[in-house]
Amino acid sequence: MNKLSRSVLFSSLPSFISSLEATMILMAIPLIAKDFSITYVKASTLLAFYVVTEVLLSIPSSLLAERIGVRKTMTVGTIIMGLSSLLIVLFNSFTFILVLRILQGIGASMVLLTSLSYASLIGSDEERGKMIGLNHTIVSLGYVLGLPLGGLVAEINWKYLFILTSVFSFASLYLLSTLKEMRAKSGIGINVIYASLIFDGVILGLYYSPFFVLSILGLIVTIRKIELGKGFYLSSLSGFLHSITRNMIAAFFVFYLYSLHLSTLEIGSLVLLYPLSFTLISFYAGKLHDKYKLRVAAFGFASMALSSLSLFFNVVLGEFLLGASSGIATTSNTAYTMSSVKSKDRIIASGIRSVQGVVSNTIGLTIASYFEMSLTPYVEITILLNLASLLILNYCSILVG
């Protein structure tokens, strides 16, 4: 592994830890509800508060990264995640643990954008896809390992999940200290708040619909005030629509496996095929993007739409095909999105791109909660949104030449 790839690997570790912890706790929600004698809905607020905090602060955190540097912001976020995880182990009050989960969300908001920022800023544009592909591979590996590891550890003691997060966070600090600082100054400044309103409005609107108005206002002002280019906004929209289907389908697989009355560990292991195929293909998709550009993302969107039909015949085959298709689409589309903006704007762009992934995840899970085991709507939505992504991407390629 060369020095460039090693730097991307080290800088991706905090986001890997965040994705690992976020996935592990999914497997622990039933056990947490049982321990505190509360409903699943109340126990799930540990997820909701974390996500809302992460979304509210991720884009504003890009201002901090511009001010003090990407590596320093990443380090501060990792320390916050490590400390809050350790404190969760020491408290037996659900209220205190909920507060600490908010603190974890603050730390995660800092590392969420910085790993993509680092991969986007380091090296040359000719290797951008390869670097982002490596970043996606490491981060998605957290989702791959989180399910079975969460199921195994939670069966022993769900608090051990947070011990792992704390240990991994503090251990990664040494590796982060070996990285050179990366800086960029966009000049967008406080105007970044307008972009934040788009996603804040969406995530809050899922809980109270009038907040969706914030998204509309934020979108209008963002396009007028933040000049990141039509290529960035169009490819971001196509990636956003695709991400909704990616996470919606992931929830379907979990619902399907639960319907088979398997153990938590068995479910966590069997659902691995979807994120595992995503992870395995991401690095190679990034390298292909460096050569074939948007044609790779277009193939991924088309393949995602077509592969969804396989769910009617064989769910296991569908897991593999959909995971691979999503890996191709996501990695190539992200690489193009980040290359479409100037280097000085990539910290802000990384914040926008990263937080839209969290929001699309929440939307996907919300959609899945309505349909649960009804397969046909999943397939219809996957086809429609990925074809829309393909059309937007094609228009983008014509528009920007």
C-alpha positions as semicolon CSV with decimal commas, in nm:
position;residue;x (nm);y (nm);z (nm)
1;M;0,000;0,000;0,000
2;N;0,147;0,335;-0,104
3;K;0,159;0,643;0,120
4;L;-0,142;0,804;-0,046
5;S;-0,366;0,501;0,004
6;R;-0,243;0,459;0,361
7;S;-0,339;0,820;0,439
8;V;-0,690;0,763;0,302
9;L;-0,716;0,441;0,504
10;F;-0,619;0,615;0,830
11;S;-0,845;0,914;0,764
12;S;-1,139;0,681;0,695
13;L;-1,111;0,503;1,030
14;P;-1,323;0,749;1,235
15;S;-1,610;0,717;0,986
16;F;-1,562;0,340;0,991
17;I;-1,597;0,345;1,370
18;S;-1,907;0,566;1,346
19;S;-2,074;0,335;1,092
20;L;-1,975;0,029;1,295
21;E;-2,128;0,167;1,615
22;A;-2,441;0,293;1,439
23;T;-2,504;-0,052;1,293
24;M;-2,416;-0,248;1,606
25;I;-2,672;-0,064;1,817
26;L;-2,949;-0,164;1,576
27;M;-2,908;-0,520;1,699
28;A;-2,920;-0,408;2,062
29;I;-3,247;-0,207;2,061
30;P;-3,467;-0,503;2,173
31;L;-3,224;-0,580;2,458
32;I;-3,203;-0,215;2,567
33;A;-3,583;-0,195;2,572
34;K;-3,595;-0,506;2,790
35;D;-3,325;-0,385;3,032
36;F;-3,495;-0,048;3,093
37;S;-3,850;-0,191;3,072
38;I;-3,943;0,052;2,795
39;T;-4,106;0,017;2,454
40;Y;-3,911;-0,041;2,134
41;V;-4,022;0,303;2,017
42;K;-3,867;0,474;2,320
43;A;-3,551;0,265;2,294
44;S;-3,524;0,369;1,929
45;T;-3,487;0,733;2,035
46;L;-3,123;0,637;2,099
47;L;-3,099;0,610;1,721
48;A;-3,321;0,908;1,637
49;F;-3,143;1,160;1,863
50;Y;-2,805;1,048;1,733
51;V;-2,910;1,085;1,369
52;V;-3,084;1,422;1,418
53;T;-2,778;1,563;1,597
54;E;-2,547;1,432;1,326
55;V;-2,757;1,588;1,050
56;L;-2,807;1,923;1,224
57;L;-2,435;1,973;1,286
58;S;-2,252;1,802;0,998
59;I;-2,263;2,090;0,750
60;P;-2,187;2,358;1,014
61;S;-1,894;2,135;1,119
62;S;-1,746;2,196;0,774
63;L;-1,687;2,557;0,883
64;L;-1,481;2,427;1,175
65;A;-1,283;2,204;0,937
66;E;-1,211;2,503;0,713
67;R;-1,098;2,705;1,013
68;I;-0,875;2,459;1,203
69;G;-0,807;2,193;0,938
70;V;-0,956;1,859;0,833
71;R;-0,728;1,640;1,047
72;K;-0,780;1,845;1,363
73;T;-1,157;1,840;1,321
74;M;-1,146;1,465;1,263
75;T;-0,935;1,420;1,577
76;V;-1,169;1,630;1,794
77;G;-1,471;1,435;1,668
78;T;-1,300;1,102;1,737
79;I;-1,214;1,208;2,093
80;I;-1,575;1,311;2,155
81;M;-1,702;0,977;2,022
82;G;-1,454;0,784;2,235
83;L;-1,530;0,972;2,558
84;S;-1,909;0,965;2,520
85;S;-1,901;0,592;2,441
86;L;-1,695;0,526;2,754
87;L;-1,936;0,728;2,970
88;I;-2,236;0,533;2,838
89;V;-2,082;0,221;2,991
90;L;-2,070;0,390;3,332
91;F;-2,433;0,514;3,345
92;N;-2,746;0,309;3,412
93;S;-2,998;0,588;3,349
94;F;-3,171;0,584;3,010
95;T;-3,199;0,965;3,020
96;F;-2,827;1,011;3,076
97;I;-2,747;0,760;2,804
98;L;-2,975;0,951;2,566
99;V;-2,784;1,273;2,642
100;L;-2,455;1,092;2,576
101;R;-2,592;0,966;2,246
102;I;-2,646;1,329;2,147
103;L;-2,282;1,392;2,240
104;Q;-2,185;1,097;2,021
105;G;-2,382;1,257;1,739
106;I;-2,179;1,576;1,779
107;G;-1,857;1,378;1,741
108;A;-1,996;1,181;1,447
109;S;-2,097;1,506;1,272
110;M;-1,728;1,604;1,271
111;V;-1,590;1,276;1,138
112;L;-1,872;1,223;0,888
113;L;-1,752;1,489;0,647
114;T;-1,379;1,486;0,722
115;S;-1,301;1,137;0,593
116;L;-1,461;1,216;0,256
117;S;-1,295;1,561;0,259
118;Y;-0,955;1,403;0,312
119;A;-1,004;1,150;0,031
120;S;-1,125;1,432;-0,197
121;L;-0,839;1,670;-0,123
122;I;-0,544;1,432;-0,124
123;G;-0,376;1,327;-0,448
124;S;-0,464;1,423;-0,805
125;D;-0,794;1,430;-0,992
126;E;-0,672;1,134;-1,200
127;E;-0,684;0,921;-0,883
128;R;-0,995;1,075;-0,727
129;G;-1,217;0,775;-0,796
130;K;-0,961;0,533;-0,653
131;M;-0,923;0,737;-0,331
132;I;-1,298;0,779;-0,281
133;G;-1,350;0,412;-0,366
134;L;-1,106;0,317;-0,090
135;N;-1,284;0,554;0,150
136;H;-1,622;0,400;0,065
137;T;-1,479;0,050;0,107
138;I;-1,349;0,122;0,458
139;V;-1,661;0,306;0,576
140;S;-1,904;0,049;0,435
141;L;-1,698;-0,224;0,600
142;G;-1,826;-0,080;0,929
143;Y;-2,180;-0,161;0,821
144;V;-2,072;-0,508;0,712
145;L;-1,906;-0,596;1,044
146;G;-2,156;-0,407;1,260
147;L;-2,450;-0,643;1,211
148;P;-2,293;-0,977;1,310
149;L;-2,061;-0,817;1,567
150;G;-2,352;-0,626;1,719
151;G;-2,563;-0,939;1,736
152;L;-2,284;-1,139;1,900
153;V;-2,174;-0,875;2,153
154;A;-2,527;-0,759;2,243
155;E;-2,622;-1,114;2,341
156;I;-2,345;-1,098;2,605
157;N;-2,397;-0,738;2,722
158;W;-2,516;-0,451;2,502
159;K;-2,289;-0,203;2,685
160;Y;-1,988;-0,387;2,549
161;L;-2,079;-0,235;2,211
162;F;-1,984;0,107;2,344
163;I;-1,664;-0,028;2,498
164;L;-1,562;-0,139;2,148
165;T;-1,644;0,202;2,003
166;S;-1,442;0,373;2,276
167;V;-1,139;0,145;2,237
168;F;-1,139;0,174;1,857
169;S;-1,174;0,553;1,876
170;F;-0,882;0,606;2,113
171;A;-0,667;0,353;1,925
172;S;-0,724;0,538;1,596
173;L;-0,599;0,867;1,742
174;Y;-0,235;0,761;1,703
175;L;-0,288;0,680;1,334
176;L;-0,461;1,014;1,280
177;S;-0,162;1,191;1,435
178;T;0,059;1,057;1,153
179;L;-0,149;1,230;0,884
180;K;-0,054;1,564;0,735
181;E;-0,307;1,841;0,777
182;M;-0,536;1,919;0,483
183;R;-0,685;2,265;0,444
184;A;-0,921;2,440;0,205
185;K;-1,102;2,771;0,229
186;S;-1,408;2,811;0,011
187;G;-1,517;3,158;0,110
188;I;-1,876;3,036;0,137
189;G;-1,868;3,099;0,510
190;I;-2,193;3,135;0,700
191;N;-2,391;3,081;0,378
192;V;-2,337;2,709;0,437
193;I;-2,627;2,730;0,682
194;Y;-2,863;2,757;0,385
195;A;-2,752;2,414;0,262
196;S;-2,791;2,281;0,614
197;L;-3,156;2,393;0,614
198;I;-3,233;2,154;0,326
199;F;-3,142;1,845;0,526
200;D;-3,246;1,979;0,865
201;G;-3,592;2,041;0,723
202;V;-3,613;1,689;0,578
203;I;-3,496;1,508;0,890
204;L;-3,718;1,716;1,122
205;G;-4,006;1,697;0,876
206;L;-4,012;1,321;0,913
207;Y;-4,114;1,381;1,274
208;Y;-4,325;1,696;1,220
209;S;-4,426;1,767;0,859
210;P;-4,433;2,153;0,865
211;F;-4,053;2,145;0,890
212;F;-4,042;2,040;0,523
213;V;-4,096;2,408;0,440
214;L;-3,743;2,470;0,570
215;S;-3,608;2,232;0,307
216;I;-3,779;2,416;0,024
217;L;-3,656;2,754;0,144
218;G;-3,307;2,615;0,206
219;L;-3,290;2,465;-0,144
220;I;-3,396;2,789;-0,314
221;V;-3,148;3,003;-0,123
222;T;-2,867;2,746;-0,147
223;I;-2,879;2,735;-0,527
224;R;-2,875;3,115;-0,539
225;K;-2,612;3,178;-0,270
226;I;-2,375;2,879;-0,284
227;E;-2,207;2,847;-0,623
228;L;-2,084;2,489;-0,640
229;G;-2,191;2,435;-1,000
230;K;-2,474;2,254;-1,176
231;G;-2,265;1,938;-1,201
232;F;-2,239;1,915;-0,823
233;Y;-2,607;1,977;-0,756
234;L;-2,737;1,744;-1,028
235;S;-2,506;1,455;-0,943
236;S;-2,584;1,505;-0,572
237;L;-2,956;1,478;-0,648
238;S;-2,905;1,159;-0,847
239;G;-2,696;1,013;-0,565
240;F;-2,955;1,117;-0,307
241;L;-3,240;0,939;-0,488
242;H;-3,030;0,627;-0,530
243;S;-2,927;0,628;-0,162
244;I;-3,291;0,626;-0,053
245;T;-3,346;0,300;-0,242
246;R;-3,018;0,151;-0,117
247;N;-3,116;0,194;0,247
248;M;-3,481;0,106;0,188
249;I;-3,376;-0,227;0,036
250;A;-3,136;-0,292;0,326
251;A;-3,430;-0,259;0,568
252;F;-3,634;-0,501;0,357
253;F;-3,368;-0,768;0,393
254;V;-3,371;-0,728;0,772
255;F;-3,754;-0,750;0,782
256;Y;-3,745;-1,056;0,557
257;L;-3,491;-1,240;0,771
258;Y;-3,681;-1,154;1,091
259;S;-3,991;-1,307;0,935
260;L;-3,802;-1,638;0,920
261;H;-3,782;-1,633;1,303
262;L;-3,405;-1,657;1,312
263;S;-3,184;-1,550;1,602
264;T;-3,034;-1,201;1,616
265;L;-2,690;-1,338;1,535
266;E;-2,818;-1,541;1,239
267;I;-3,002;-1,239;1,099
268;G;-2,692;-1,022;1,139
269;S;-2,482;-1,280;0,957
270;L;-2,720;-1,354;0,670
271;V;-2,793;-0,990;0,592
272;L;-2,419;-0,937;0,538
273;L;-2,428;-1,030;0,171
274;Y;-2,581;-0,695;0,074
275;P;-2,323;-0,459;0,231
276;L;-2,043;-0,710;0,169
277;S;-2,097;-0,707;-0,208
278;F;-2,117;-0,325;-0,189
279;T;-1,784;-0,315;-0,006
280;L;-1,605;-0,557;-0,237
281;I;-1,704;-0,369;-0,552
282;S;-1,653;-0,010;-0,427
283;F;-1,274;0,005;-0,462
284;Y;-1,280;-0,135;-0,816
285;A;-1,571;0,089;-0,913
286;G;-1,360;0,388;-0,806
287;K;-1,074;0,277;-1,028
288;L;-1,313;0,224;-1,321
289;H;-1,452;0,574;-1,267
290;D;-1,104;0,723;-1,314
291;K;-1,108;0,572;-1,663
292;Y;-1,474;0,576;-1,775
293;K;-1,618;0,860;-1,561
294;L;-1,998;0,896;-1,545
295;R;-2,064;0,589;-1,758
296;V;-1,979;0,378;-1,453
297;A;-2,237;0,554;-1,232
298;A;-2,497;0,533;-1,511
299;F;-2,437;0,158;-1,537
300;G;-2,477;0,129;-1,158
301;F;-2,814;0,311;-1,156
302;A;-2,946;0,101;-1,447
303;S;-2,818;-0,218;-1,286
304;M;-2,983;-0,127;-0,952
305;A;-3,320;-0,085;-1,122
306;L;-3,290;-0,410;-1,316
307;S;-3,146;-0,613;-1,026
308;S;-3,443;-0,529;-0,803
309;L;-3,655;-0,762;-1,019
310;S;-3,443;-1,055;-0,900
311;L;-3,603;-1,023;-0,555
312;F;-3,918;-1,182;-0,698
313;F;-3,719;-1,497;-0,778
314;N;-3,441;-1,528;-0,518
315;V;-3,378;-1,291;-0,226
316;V;-3,020;-1,411;-0,170
317;L;-2,931;-1,348;-0,535
318;G;-3,102;-1,010;-0,506
319;E;-2,885;-0,919;-0,205
320;F;-2,567;-0,982;-0,401
321;L;-2,676;-0,809;-0,724
322;L;-2,826;-0,503;-0,552
323;G;-2,528;-0,460;-0,320
324;A;-2,283;-0,473;-0,612
325;S;-2,496;-0,237;-0,823
326;S;-2,518;0,014;-0,539
327;G;-2,143;-0,002;-0,482
328;I;-2,080;0,082;-0,847
329;A;-2,334;0,366;-0,855
330;T;-2,248;0,523;-0,521
331;T;-1,870;0,524;-0,557
332;S;-1,860;0,653;-0,915
333;N;-2,129;0,914;-0,855
334;T;-1,955;1,043;-0,541
335;A;-1,619;1,058;-0,719
336;Y;-1,772;1,268;-0,997
337;T;-1,954;1,492;-0,749
338;M;-1,637;1,572;-0,557
339;S;-1,429;1,621;-0,873
340;S;-1,688;1,862;-1,011
341;V;-1,604;2,129;-0,752
342;K;-1,284;2,323;-0,702
343;S;-1,038;2,200;-0,438
344;K;-1,112;2,500;-0,216
345;D;-1,481;2,402;-0,204
346;R;-1,437;2,032;-0,125
347;I;-1,472;2,054;0,253
348;I;-1,811;2,224;0,218
349;A;-1,908;1,988;-0,065
350;S;-1,807;1,688;0,148
351;G;-2,029;1,812;0,429
352;I;-2,327;1,842;0,196
353;R;-2,263;1,507;0,030
354;S;-2,203;1,323;0,358
355;V;-2,510;1,452;0,538
356;Q;-2,736;1,370;0,245
357;G;-2,629;1,008;0,293
358;V;-2,750;1,013;0,653
359;V;-3,080;1,178;0,554
360;S;-3,141;0,934;0,267
361;N;-3,075;0,649;0,509
362;T;-3,346;0,780;0,742
363;I;-3,591;0,832;0,455
364;G;-3,523;0,481;0,326
365;L;-3,588;0,329;0,668
366;T;-3,906;0,536;0,707
367;I;-4,040;0,413;0,372
368;A;-3,955;0,057;0,466
369;S;-4,144;0,089;0,795
370;Y;-4,464;0,144;0,592
371;F;-4,423;-0,150;0,355
372;E;-4,238;-0,402;0,578
373;M;-4,276;-0,733;0,388
374;S;-4,473;-0,609;0,085
375;L;-4,211;-0,666;-0,184
376;T;-4,379;-0,505;-0,488
377;P;-4,363;-0,142;-0,359
378;Y;-3,992;-0,183;-0,281
379;V;-3,920;-0,294;-0,636
380;E;-4,139;-0,023;-0,792
381;I;-3,974;0,256;-0,590
382;T;-3,625;0,119;-0,660
383;I;-3,690;0,112;-1,034
384;L;-3,849;0,458;-1,046
385;L;-3,590;0,641;-0,834
386;N;-3,290;0,477;-1,002
387;L;-3,425;0,551;-1,350
388;A;-3,478;0,910;-1,233
389;S;-3,115;0,912;-1,111
390;L;-3,003;0,782;-1,450
391;L;-3,194;1,053;-1,638
392;I;-3,060;1,328;-1,410
393;L;-2,706;1,197;-1,455
394;N;-2,741;1,184;-1,833
395;Y;-2,872;1,541;-1,835
396;C;-2,581;1,639;-1,612
397;S;-2,326;1,488;-1,851
398;I;-2,481;1,675;-2,146
399;L;-2,502;2,002;-1,953
400;V;-2,144;2,005;-1,830
401;G;-2,003;1,853;-2,145
